[in-house]
Amino acid sequence: MKHPVLGNRTWFIVWWLVWLILAAGQSFLFNVVYGNFIWMSIADSVISLLIFSGMALSLWYPFNYFNTGEKSPFHLLSNLLFTGLITIAFWILLTNLILSAVYSDNNYYVNYSVATFPYRIASGVFLYILVILTYYLNISLVNLSEKNAREARLESIVKETELKMLRSQINPHFLFNSLNSISYLTISNPEKARDMVVKLSEFMRYALSRKDEQPVSMRSELENLRLYLEIEKVRFGDKLITEEIIQDECLDFMIPVMLLQPIYENAVKHGVYESTETVKITTTARISAGYIEIVISNNYSETPSSKKGTGTGLSNVRRRMELFYGNRADLKTKAESGIFSVMLYMPAD
């Protein structure tokens, strides 16, 4: 781990400013202890605190070493106490040597040094504890930051994995139904079977070319959905008709790839397949109040024999929207007067 002060210019400046403030505090304390103000206390505080601040910078290396690996609390505490004793003793000795040389002809210095000696020890202990706590705080903040980064990366991986799993549930289901239809058409209508195979290959080429979860434009998604509906029209003929009412502003809007396909598949399954009448699937899209609203609706048979779905397709769509947009997106359904509508709301920004 790099040095928290030497590796950051801003912290390096703040570090020295803090020590100058501490020097002013120590000078005031020693003046109170000595009983009167003398300039010697200012020089003493500045020199002694500059020495301690330099030593404090070097304390990072043994401190960081003591905190690496699995060490017992007793071992760690004993190391810190021993380092503290050496540091404070060396600081007092070096400060006295320098000040003695500076004030060798000054009789006041001996009295001043003796009077302030106990407080100098207490000051050294306080400063050492302050430095150690500062380094502990730095390590804690760095560890917390790294932990949050790891959790964010893990959450991103889990999210991406879930998105791919949800998306993977779409293609096999649709492919299974399409192949069954092709199998039937090869006997009843070989020409339609051939047409369906061609369109299915184009549809699968689009689906498989989007291997990641990067969003695509709604224009591209609608083109693929039209291809899907053409495949189903080969199967159902004039029984299935479609309509689109799309604002031009919506065409460049980015949405998760193949997000809408399960909704169309449900419309075909529960609308066209179970109805004896013509079923119309209508798609509308508009931007309103900062949201894009996509509505897919279809008429359906309200006979008692109508089967209810499991809701897997809509749950899939809702979960993918939640993973992409969080709580800013919503999906609602409405069944009224023989019309089933799925309404999607996604932020347009």
HELIX and SHEET records of a PDB file:
HELIX    1   1 ARG A    9  TYR A   34  1                                  26    
HELIX    2   2 TRP A   39  PHE A   66  1                                  28    
HELIX    3   3 PRO A   73  VAL A  102  1                                  30    
HELIX    4   4 TYR A  108  SER A  168  1                                  61    
HELIX    5   5 ILE A  170  SER A  188  1                                  19    
HELIX    6   6 PRO A  190  SER A  209  1                                  20    
HELIX    7   7 MET A  218  PHE A  236  1                                  19    
HELIX    8   8 GLY A  237  LYS A  239  5                                   3    
HELIX    9   9 ASP A  248  CYS A  250  5                                   3    
HELIX   10  10 GLN A  261  ALA A  267  1                                   7    
HELIX   11  11 VAL A  268  VAL A  272  3                                   5    
HELIX   12  12 THR A  312  TYR A  325  1                                  14    
HELIX   13  13 GLY A  326  ARG A  328  5                                   3    
SHEET    1   A 2 VAL A 216  SER A 217  0                                        
SHEET    2   A 2 MET A 254  ILE A 255 -1                                        
SHEET    1   B 5 LEU A 240  ILE A 246  0                                        
SHEET    2   B 5 VAL A 279  SER A 288  1                                        
SHEET    3   B 5 TYR A 291  ASN A 299 -1                                        
SHEET    4   B 5 ILE A 339  PRO A 347 -1                                        
SHEET    5   B 5 ASP A 330  GLU A 336 -1                                        
END                                                                             
